[in-house]
Amino acid sequence: MEVLSSVFIFFAGLWAGTINSVVGSGTLVTFPVLIALGFVPVTASISNAMGLVAGNAAGAWGYRKELAGRRNQLLRLLPASLLGGITGAYLLLHLPEVVFQYAAPALIVV
């Protein structure tokens, strides 16, 4: 990978992590950067998701006071989140790449 590409990815990751900590839409930064740098959509999506884990964890830690007292709400939302994540990961890994190539931009717009 070229040095310039690495620099773009590094700064896009920092920017996305910051955005995720506040509003949670950092993927709108990192995914298009990875696609623009020539990564295939499936690889870009997986890399994007793994790269933003630390930022999500830091954001949750930073907002821990706001989350206090919301245990019941979090527990109610957890099954849907797990089911959605598992279903999305399964589809990502088992459908032909061309499906994801068309679905990813549509999902990002929605």
DSSP file (Angstrom, degrees, kcal/mol; ACC not computed):
  #  RESIDUE AA STRUCTURE BP1 BP2  ACC     N-H-->O    O-->H-N    N-H-->O    O-->H-N    TCO  KAPPA ALPHA  PHI   PSI    X-CA   Y-CA   Z-CA
    1    1 A M              0   0    0      0, 0.0     2,-0.0     0, 0.0     0, 0.0   0.000 360.0 360.0 360.0 139.4    0.0    0.0    0.0
    2    2 A E     >  -     0   0    0      1,-0.1     4,-1.9     4,-0.0     5,-0.1  -0.302 360.0-121.3 -69.7 155.3    1.3    3.4   -0.8
    3    3 A V  H  > S+     0   0    0      1,-0.2     4,-2.3     2,-0.2     5,-0.2   0.905 113.2  53.8 -63.2 -42.1    2.2    5.8    1.9
    4    4 A L  H  > S+     0   0    0      1,-0.2     4,-2.4     2,-0.2    -1,-0.2   0.889 107.4  50.7 -62.4 -39.8   -0.3    8.4    0.7
    5    5 A S  H  > S+     0   0    0      1,-0.2     4,-2.5     2,-0.2    -1,-0.2   0.908 109.6  51.1 -62.9 -41.7   -3.1    5.8    0.8
    6    6 A S  H  X S+     0   0    0     -4,-1.9     4,-2.6     2,-0.2    -2,-0.2   0.891 109.3  50.6 -62.4 -39.6   -2.1    4.9    4.4
    7    7 A V  H  X S+     0   0    0     -4,-2.3     4,-2.5     2,-0.2     5,-0.3   0.926 110.3  49.4 -64.9 -44.6   -2.2    8.6    5.4
    8    8 A F  H  X S+     0   0    0     -4,-2.4     4,-2.4     1,-0.2    -2,-0.2   0.928 113.3  46.6 -59.1 -45.3   -5.7    9.0    3.9
    9    9 A I  H  X S+     0   0    0     -4,-2.5     4,-2.4     2,-0.2    -2,-0.2   0.906 111.1  52.7 -64.5 -41.4   -6.9    6.0    5.7
   10   10 A F  H  X S+     0   0    0     -4,-2.6     4,-2.1     1,-0.2    -2,-0.2   0.950 114.1  40.7 -59.4 -50.7   -5.3    7.1    9.0
   11   11 A F  H  X S+     0   0    0     -4,-2.5     4,-2.5     1,-0.2    -1,-0.2   0.851 113.3  53.7 -71.2 -33.3   -6.9   10.6    8.9
   12   12 A A  H  X S+     0   0    0     -4,-2.4     4,-2.8    -5,-0.3    -1,-0.2   0.896 109.2  50.6 -64.2 -38.6  -10.3    9.2    7.7
   13   13 A G  H  X S+     0   0    0     -4,-2.4     4,-2.6     2,-0.2    -2,-0.2   0.908 110.9  47.4 -64.9 -42.8  -10.2    6.8   10.7
   14   14 A L  H  X S+     0   0    0     -4,-2.1     4,-2.0     2,-0.2    -2,-0.2   0.931 114.6  46.8 -62.5 -44.9   -9.5    9.6   13.1
   15   15 A W  H  X S+     0   0    0     -4,-2.5     4,-2.4     1,-0.2    -2,-0.2   0.928 114.0  47.3 -62.7 -46.0  -12.2   11.7   11.6
   16   16 A A  H  X S+     0   0    0     -4,-2.8     4,-3.0     1,-0.2    10,-0.2   0.885 109.6  53.4 -65.2 -39.6  -14.7    8.8   11.6
   17   17 A G  H  X S+     0   0    0     -4,-2.6     4,-1.7     2,-0.2    -1,-0.2   0.898 110.4  47.7 -62.1 -40.0  -13.9    7.9   15.2
   18   18 A T  H  X S+     0   0    0     -4,-2.0     4,-0.9     2,-0.2    -2,-0.2   0.931 113.5  47.0 -65.1 -46.2  -14.6   11.4   16.3
   19   19 A I  H >X>S+     0   0    0     -4,-2.4     4,-3.1     1,-0.2     5,-1.5   0.913 110.1  53.7 -62.2 -42.8  -17.8   11.5   14.3
   20   20 A N  H 3<5S+     0   0    0     -4,-3.0    -1,-0.2     1,-0.3    -2,-0.2   0.860 103.2  57.0 -61.8 -35.5  -18.9    8.1   15.8
   21   21 A S  H 3<5S+     0   0    0     -4,-1.7    -1,-0.3    -5,-0.2    -2,-0.2   0.793 119.3  30.7 -65.8 -26.5  -18.3    9.4   19.3
   22   22 A V  H <<5S-     0   0    0     -4,-0.9    -2,-0.2    -3,-0.8    -3,-0.1   0.893 143.5  -3.7 -98.7 -52.7  -20.8   12.2   18.7
   23   23 A V  T  <5S-     0   0    0     -4,-3.1    -3,-0.2    -5,-0.1    -2,-0.1   0.564  85.0-121.3-124.3 -13.2  -23.4   11.1   16.2
   24   24 A G  S   <S+     0   0    0     -5,-1.5    -4,-0.2    -8,-0.1     3,-0.1   0.806  76.5 111.1  81.1  30.2  -22.4    7.6   15.1
   25   25 A S    >   +     0   0    0     -6,-0.3     3,-1.6    -9,-0.1     4,-0.2  -0.035  26.1 126.6-125.4  33.9  -22.1    8.0   11.3
   26   26 A G  T >>  +     0   0    0      1,-0.3     4,-2.0   -10,-0.2     3,-1.9   0.731  62.5  73.4 -63.2 -23.2  -18.3    7.6   10.9
   27   27 A T  H 3> S+     0   0    0      1,-0.3     4,-1.8     2,-0.2    -1,-0.3   0.798  83.9  68.0 -61.1 -28.0  -18.9    4.9    8.2
   28   28 A L  H <4 S+     0   0    0     -3,-1.6    -1,-0.3     1,-0.2    -2,-0.2   0.652 109.5  37.1 -67.3 -13.3  -20.0    7.7    5.9
   29   29 A V  H <> S+     0   0    0     -3,-1.9     4,-1.4    -4,-0.2    -2,-0.2   0.839 120.9  39.5 -98.3 -54.2  -16.4    8.8    6.0
   30   30 A T  H  X S+     0   0    0     -4,-2.0     4,-2.5     1,-0.2     5,-0.2   0.887 110.2  55.2 -71.6 -41.2  -14.3    5.6    6.1
   31   31 A F  H  X S+     0   0    0     -4,-1.8     4,-2.3     1,-0.2     5,-0.2   0.948 110.3  44.7 -61.7 -50.2  -16.2    3.4    3.7
   32   32 A P  H  > S+     0   0    0      0, 0.0     4,-2.8     0, 0.0    -1,-0.2   0.870 112.2  53.7 -62.5 -34.0  -16.1    5.8    0.7
   33   33 A V  H  X S+     0   0    0     -4,-1.4     4,-1.6     2,-0.2    -2,-0.2   0.936 109.9  47.0 -63.7 -44.7  -12.4    6.5    1.4
   34   34 A L  H  <>S+     0   0    0     -4,-2.5     5,-2.2     2,-0.2    -1,-0.2   0.902 113.8  47.8 -63.8 -40.6  -11.6    2.8    1.3
   35   35 A I  H ><5S+     0   0    0     -4,-2.3     3,-1.9     1,-0.2    -2,-0.2   0.927 110.0  52.5 -64.4 -44.5  -13.7    2.4   -1.9
   36   36 A A  H 3<5S+     0   0    0     -4,-2.8    -1,-0.2     1,-0.3    -2,-0.2   0.803 104.9  56.5 -62.5 -28.6  -12.0    5.4   -3.5
   37   37 A L  T 3<5S-     0   0    0     -4,-1.6    -1,-0.3    -5,-0.2    -2,-0.2   0.410 127.0 -98.4 -85.6   3.0   -8.6    3.8   -2.7
   38   38 A G  T < 5S+     0   0    0     -3,-1.9     2,-0.2     1,-0.3    -3,-0.2   0.539  71.7 145.7  99.6   7.5   -9.5    0.7   -4.6
   39   39 A F      < -     0   0    0     -5,-2.2    -1,-0.3     1,-0.1    -2,-0.0  -0.549  54.8-111.1 -75.1 143.0  -10.6   -1.7   -2.0
   40   40 A V     >  -     0   0    0     -2,-0.2     4,-2.8     1,-0.1     5,-0.2  -0.436  32.3-109.9 -69.1 151.1  -13.4   -4.1   -3.0
   41   41 A P  H  > S+     0   0    0      0, 0.0     4,-2.5     0, 0.0     5,-0.2   0.846 115.5  50.5 -55.7 -40.3  -16.7   -3.3   -1.2
   42   42 A V  H  > S+     0   0    0      2,-0.2     4,-2.3     1,-0.2     5,-0.2   0.944 114.1  44.1 -64.8 -46.4  -16.7   -6.4    1.0
   43   43 A T  H  > S+     0   0    0      1,-0.2     4,-2.7     2,-0.2     5,-0.3   0.899 113.6  51.7 -63.4 -40.8  -13.1   -5.9    2.2
   44   44 A A  H  X S+     0   0    0     -4,-2.8     4,-2.4     1,-0.2    -1,-0.2   0.901 110.4  48.8 -62.9 -40.9  -13.9   -2.2    2.7
   45   45 A S  H  X S+     0   0    0     -4,-2.5     4,-2.5    -5,-0.2    -2,-0.2   0.926 114.1  44.2 -66.1 -45.1  -16.9   -3.0    4.8
   46   46 A I  H  X S+     0   0    0     -4,-2.3     4,-2.4     2,-0.2     5,-0.2   0.932 116.0  47.2 -66.3 -45.0  -15.2   -5.5    7.0
   47   47 A S  H  X S+     0   0    0     -4,-2.7     4,-2.4    -5,-0.2    -2,-0.2   0.903 112.3  51.3 -61.8 -41.3  -12.1   -3.2    7.4
   48   48 A N  H  X S+     0   0    0     -4,-2.4     4,-1.4    -5,-0.3    -2,-0.2   0.936 110.6  47.3 -61.0 -48.8  -14.4   -0.3    8.2
   49   49 A A  H  < S+     0   0    0     -4,-2.5     4,-0.3     1,-0.2     3,-0.3   0.918 115.6  44.1 -62.6 -44.5  -16.3   -2.2   10.9
   50   50 A M  H >< S+     0   0    0     -4,-2.4     3,-0.9     1,-0.2     4,-0.4   0.868 111.0  55.3 -69.3 -35.4  -13.2   -3.5   12.6
   51   51 A G  H 3< S+     0   0    0     -4,-2.4     4,-0.4     1,-0.2     3,-0.3   0.769 106.3  50.6 -69.7 -25.0  -11.4   -0.2   12.4
   52   52 A L  T 3X S+     0   0    0     -4,-1.4     4,-2.3    -3,-0.3    -1,-0.2   0.451  83.0  91.8 -93.6   0.0  -14.2    1.7   14.1
   53   53 A V  H <> S+     0   0    0     -3,-0.9     4,-2.5    -4,-0.3     5,-0.2   0.928  86.9  48.7 -60.0 -46.3  -14.5   -0.7   17.1
   54   54 A A  H  > S+     0   0    0     -4,-0.4     4,-2.5    -3,-0.3    -1,-0.2   0.905 111.7  49.4 -63.0 -41.3  -12.0    1.3   19.2
   55   55 A G  H  > S+     0   0    0     -4,-0.4     4,-2.4     2,-0.2    -1,-0.2   0.889 111.1  49.8 -64.8 -39.0  -13.8    4.6   18.5
   56   56 A N  H  X S+     0   0    0     -4,-2.3     4,-2.5     2,-0.2    -2,-0.2   0.911 111.6  48.3 -64.9 -42.4  -17.2    3.1   19.4
   57   57 A A  H  X S+     0   0    0     -4,-2.5     4,-2.3     2,-0.2    -2,-0.2   0.919 112.4  48.6 -64.2 -43.2  -15.8    1.7   22.7
   58   58 A A  H  X S+     0   0    0     -4,-2.5     4,-2.5     1,-0.2    -2,-0.2   0.896 111.3  50.6 -64.6 -39.5  -14.2    5.1   23.5
   59   59 A G  H  X S+     0   0    0     -4,-2.4     4,-1.9     2,-0.2    -2,-0.2   0.912 109.7  49.6 -64.2 -42.6  -17.5    6.9   22.7
   60   60 A A  H  < S+     0   0    0     -4,-2.5    -2,-0.2     1,-0.2    -1,-0.2   0.903 112.3  48.5 -62.3 -40.8  -19.5    4.5   24.9
   61   61 A W  H >< S+     0   0    0     -4,-2.3     3,-1.3     1,-0.2     4,-0.2   0.915 110.6  51.1 -64.4 -42.5  -17.0    5.1   27.7
   62   62 A G  H 3< S+     0   0    0     -4,-2.5     3,-0.3     1,-0.3    -1,-0.2   0.818 115.3  41.7 -65.7 -31.1  -17.2    8.8   27.2
   63   63 A Y  T 3X S+     0   0    0     -4,-1.9     4,-1.5     1,-0.2     3,-0.4   0.123  77.6 117.5-101.4  20.1  -21.0    8.8   27.4
   64   64 A R  H <> S+     0   0    0     -3,-1.3     4,-0.8     1,-0.2    -1,-0.2   0.828  72.8  55.0 -60.9 -32.3  -21.3    6.4   30.3
   65   65 A K  H >4 S+     0   0    0     -3,-0.3     3,-0.6     1,-0.2    -1,-0.2   0.894 107.5  49.9 -67.4 -38.5  -23.0    8.9   32.5
   66   66 A E  H 34 S+     0   0    0     -3,-0.4    -1,-0.2     1,-0.2    -2,-0.2   0.785 108.8  53.5 -68.9 -26.0  -25.7    9.5   29.9
   67   67 A L  H >< S+     0   0    0     -4,-1.5     3,-2.0    -7,-0.2    -1,-0.2   0.630  81.7 115.0 -82.4 -14.2  -26.2    5.7   29.7
   68   68 A A  T << S+     0   0    0     -4,-0.8    -3,-0.0    -3,-0.6    -4,-0.0  -0.323  81.1  19.0 -58.6 134.6  -26.7    5.4   33.4
   69   69 A G  T 3  S+     0   0    0      1,-0.0    -1,-0.3     3,-0.0     3,-0.2   0.501  99.6  97.3  83.4   5.0  -30.2    4.2   34.2
   70   70 A R    <>  +     0   0    0     -3,-2.0     4,-2.7     1,-0.1     5,-0.2   0.112  41.0 116.3-109.7  20.5  -30.8    2.9   30.7
   71   71 A R  H  > S+     0   0    0      1,-0.2     4,-2.6     2,-0.2     5,-0.2   0.912  76.0  49.4 -56.8 -46.7  -30.0   -0.7   31.4
   72   72 A N  H  > S+     0   0    0      1,-0.2     4,-1.9     2,-0.2    -1,-0.2   0.913 112.1  48.3 -62.3 -42.1  -33.6   -2.0   30.6
   73   73 A Q  H  > S+     0   0    0      2,-0.2     4,-1.8     1,-0.2    -1,-0.2   0.922 112.2  49.0 -63.7 -43.7  -33.7   -0.1   27.3
   74   74 A L  H  X S+     0   0    0     -4,-2.7     4,-1.6     1,-0.2    -2,-0.2   0.902 110.5  50.6 -62.9 -40.9  -30.2   -1.4   26.3
   75   75 A L  H  < S+     0   0    0     -4,-2.6    -1,-0.2    -5,-0.2    -2,-0.2   0.840 109.4  51.5 -67.0 -32.6  -31.3   -5.0   27.2
   76   76 A R  H  < S+     0   0    0     -4,-1.9     4,-0.5    -5,-0.2    -1,-0.2   0.860 114.2  43.3 -70.2 -34.7  -34.4   -4.6   25.1
   77   77 A L  H  X S+     0   0    0     -4,-1.8     4,-2.1     1,-0.2    -2,-0.2   0.709  95.5  80.6 -83.3 -20.7  -32.4   -3.4   22.1
   78   78 A L  H  X S+     0   0    0     -4,-1.6     4,-2.7     1,-0.2     5,-0.2   0.887  88.1  51.7 -57.4 -46.3  -29.6   -6.0   22.4
   79   79 A P  H  > S+     0   0    0      0, 0.0     4,-2.7     0, 0.0    -1,-0.2   0.924 111.8  46.9 -59.9 -42.6  -31.4   -8.9   20.8
   80   80 A A  H  > S+     0   0    0     -4,-0.5     4,-2.6     2,-0.2    -2,-0.2   0.894 112.9  50.2 -65.3 -38.4  -32.3   -6.9   17.7
   81   81 A S  H  X S+     0   0    0     -4,-2.1     4,-2.5     2,-0.2    -1,-0.2   0.929 113.0  45.2 -65.2 -45.1  -28.8   -5.6   17.5
   82   82 A L  H  X S+     0   0    0     -4,-2.7     4,-2.7     2,-0.2     5,-0.3   0.926 114.4  48.3 -64.2 -44.8  -27.3   -9.0   17.7
   83   83 A L  H  X S+     0   0    0     -4,-2.7     4,-2.6    -5,-0.2     5,-0.2   0.920 113.4  47.6 -63.0 -43.6  -29.7  -10.5   15.2
   84   84 A G  H  X S+     0   0    0     -4,-2.6     4,-2.5    -5,-0.2    -1,-0.2   0.908 113.7  47.5 -63.7 -42.3  -29.1   -7.6   12.8
   85   85 A G  H  X S+     0   0    0     -4,-2.5     4,-2.4    -5,-0.2    -2,-0.2   0.920 114.6  45.0 -65.2 -44.8  -25.3   -7.9   13.1
   86   86 A I  H  X S+     0   0    0     -4,-2.7     4,-2.4     2,-0.2    -2,-0.2   0.915 115.2  47.8 -66.5 -43.4  -25.2  -11.7   12.7
   87   87 A T  H  X S+     0   0    0     -4,-2.6     4,-2.6    -5,-0.3     5,-0.2   0.928 113.2  48.2 -63.4 -45.0  -27.6  -11.6    9.7
   88   88 A G  H  X S+     0   0    0     -4,-2.5     4,-2.5    -5,-0.2    -2,-0.2   0.906 112.2  48.7 -62.5 -42.2  -25.6   -8.8    8.0
   89   89 A A  H  X S+     0   0    0     -4,-2.4     4,-2.0     2,-0.2    -1,-0.2   0.906 111.8  49.8 -65.0 -41.1  -22.3  -10.6    8.6
   90   90 A Y  H  X S+     0   0    0     -4,-2.4     4,-1.6     2,-0.2     5,-0.2   0.947 113.3  45.3 -62.0 -48.5  -23.8  -13.8    7.2
   91   91 A L  H  X S+     0   0    0     -4,-2.6     4,-2.3     1,-0.2    -2,-0.2   0.899 111.0  54.1 -63.0 -40.3  -25.2  -12.1    4.1
   92   92 A L  H  < S+     0   0    0     -4,-2.5    -1,-0.2     1,-0.2    -2,-0.2   0.889 115.3  39.1 -59.5 -40.7  -21.9  -10.2    3.6
   93   93 A L  H  < S+     0   0    0     -4,-2.0    -1,-0.2    -5,-0.2    -2,-0.2   0.676 123.4  38.0 -86.3 -18.0  -19.9  -13.3    3.6
   94   94 A H  H  < S+     0   0    0     -4,-1.6    -2,-0.2    -5,-0.2    -3,-0.2   0.663  96.0  80.2-112.3 -18.6  -22.3  -15.6    1.6
   95   95 A L  S  < S-     0   0    0     -4,-2.3     5,-0.1    -5,-0.2     0, 0.0  -0.552  93.4 -89.4 -84.3 155.7  -23.8  -13.4   -1.1
   96   96 A P    >>  -     0   0    0      0, 0.0     3,-1.2     0, 0.0     4,-1.1  -0.316  36.4-118.0 -60.5 147.7  -22.0  -12.7   -4.3
   97   97 A E  H 3> S+     0   0    0      1,-0.3     4,-2.1     2,-0.2     5,-0.1   0.811 110.8  65.7 -59.6 -31.5  -19.8   -9.6   -4.1
   98   98 A V  H 3> S+     0   0    0      1,-0.2     4,-1.3     2,-0.2    -1,-0.3   0.841  96.8  56.3 -62.4 -32.8  -21.8   -7.9   -6.9
   99   99 A V  H <> S+     0   0    0     -3,-1.2     4,-2.6     1,-0.2     3,-0.4   0.937 109.8  44.5 -62.7 -46.4  -24.9   -7.9   -4.6
  100  100 A F  H  X S+     0   0    0     -4,-1.1     4,-2.7     1,-0.2    -2,-0.2   0.846 104.7  63.6 -67.3 -33.0  -23.0   -6.0   -2.0
  101  101 A Q  H  < S+     0   0    0     -4,-2.1    -1,-0.2     1,-0.2    -2,-0.2   0.854 115.0  31.9 -59.9 -35.3  -21.5   -3.6   -4.6
  102  102 A Y  H  X S+     0   0    0     -4,-1.3     4,-1.0    -3,-0.4    -2,-0.2   0.810 120.2  50.9 -90.4 -34.1  -25.0   -2.4   -5.4
  103  103 A A  H  X S+     0   0    0     -4,-2.6     4,-2.8    -5,-0.2     5,-0.2   0.880  99.8  63.3 -74.0 -38.1  -26.6   -2.7   -1.9
  104  104 A A  H  X S+     0   0    0     -4,-2.7     4,-2.3     1,-0.2     5,-0.2   0.926 104.2  44.4 -57.9 -50.8  -23.9   -0.9    0.1
  105  105 A P  H  > S+     0   0    0      0, 0.0     4,-2.2     0, 0.0    -1,-0.2   0.908 114.6  50.7 -61.4 -38.2  -24.3    2.5   -1.5
  106  106 A A  H  X S+     0   0    0     -4,-1.0     4,-2.3     1,-0.2    -2,-0.2   0.919 111.3  48.0 -63.9 -42.5  -28.1    2.2   -1.3
  107  107 A L  H  < S+     0   0    0     -4,-2.8    -1,-0.2     1,-0.2    -3,-0.2   0.871 110.2  51.8 -66.2 -37.0  -27.9    1.3    2.4
  108  108 A I  H  < S+     0   0    0     -4,-2.3    -1,-0.2    -5,-0.2    -2,-0.2   0.906 110.4  48.6 -66.1 -41.0  -25.5    4.2    3.1
  109  109 A V  H  <        0   0    0     -4,-2.2    -2,-0.2     1,-0.3    -1,-0.2   0.914 360.0 360.0 -64.5 -42.2  -28.0    6.6    1.4
  110  110 A V     <        0   0    0     -4,-2.3    -1,-0.3    -5,-0.2    -2,-0.2   0.509 360.0 360.0 -67.5 360.0  -30.9    5.2    3.4
